[in-house]
Amino acid sequence: MKLNYFCSIKIIRLTVLRYFIEFSYHGKNYFGYQIQPREVSVQEELEKALSTILRENIKITGAGRTDTGVHARKMFAHFDTSLLLSEKLPSQLNSFLPPDIAIKRIFKVKEDLHARFDATYRTYEYYISLEKNPFTQDSAWQHWKRNIDIDRMNEACKILFEYEDFESFAKTGGDNTTHLCKIYKAYWQKNEAELKFTISANRFLRNMVRSIVGTMVEIGTGKTEPEELRKIIESKNRSNAGTSAPAHGLFLADVGYDF
C-alpha cells in the first residue's frame, strides 16, 4: 500500500514594532552621542543595555548627534523589535545604565516614524556662569573675568532671523550636504549670575550653536559690533566667526514631533 504524505508549510510573519525612547544624559564622560571607534558613546551604552535586557541585537537611531562633552535634557531615539515591551523596561534600563544616562519613557509609535528625519524642531540651551562657581564647572562656561552685555547679544540675535545659510558657523570639513537652517527663536536671558542662550531651529549644523555662542560673546564683550554679524554670516567663512564656546555649557533641551 502506497501512502502519500503531504507537508503543510506555515509561514509565520513576525510583526516588527517601532518604539521611541526618551532619555537624558550628562555628556562629560562620553565622546558624544553617536558610536565612535574605540571611544565610549551614549548610543553604545544604550544599545548594550537594550540588547542585554531584551536578549536580541538592538540598534537605535537618534534624533541627532551631540559632540563630545555636550549634554541632553531631552533626547529621542527609535528602535525596532518584534517583542511587546513591558512597562517595567524603563526602570530595568535605568538600573542597568550608568548614573549619567536616564531613561524617561519608552512608547510605541507608527512603524515609519523616524527619530531623526521626522523631528520638526530642535532646541538647544547654552549656559554661561558670570561668577566663579565650582558647582557648574561641568555644565556652564566659566566666563567671569570680563563683563558681558546681554542687550548687545540680544540685538545680534534679531539678525539671525534674516538668514537661512549658516555656513559661517559650520565645522570646517563637515559632512553637511546643505547649510540651510530655519531659526525659530534665539535669545539670551540673565538669572542672577548666570546667562542662558536659547535657540530653536528645524535643524542645526555640526558645531553651529557653539560657534554662534562664541561669536555672541565677542559681541557681548565689545570685541565685535552687533551689526558685524551680518558680514560674518554673508561671508560663509568659518574663520570670520568667533571661537567655539566650550562643549560642556551646551544642552540639547528639546526635540519636537507632530505627535
Buried (B, 14 or more C-beta within 10 A) or exposed (E): EEEEEEEEEEEEEEEEBBBBBBBBBBBBBBBBBBBBEEEEBBBBBBBEBBBEBBEEEBEBBBBBBBBBBBBBBBBBBBBEBEBEBEEEBBEBBBEBBBEBBBBBEBEEBEEEBBBBEBBEBBBBBBBBBBEEBEEBEEBBBBBBEEEBBBEBBBBBBEBBEEBBEBBBBBBEEBEBEEBBBEBBEBBBEEEEBBBBBBBBBBBBBBBBBBBBBBBBBBBBBEEBEBEBBEEBBEEBEBEBBBEBBBBBBBBBBBBBBEE
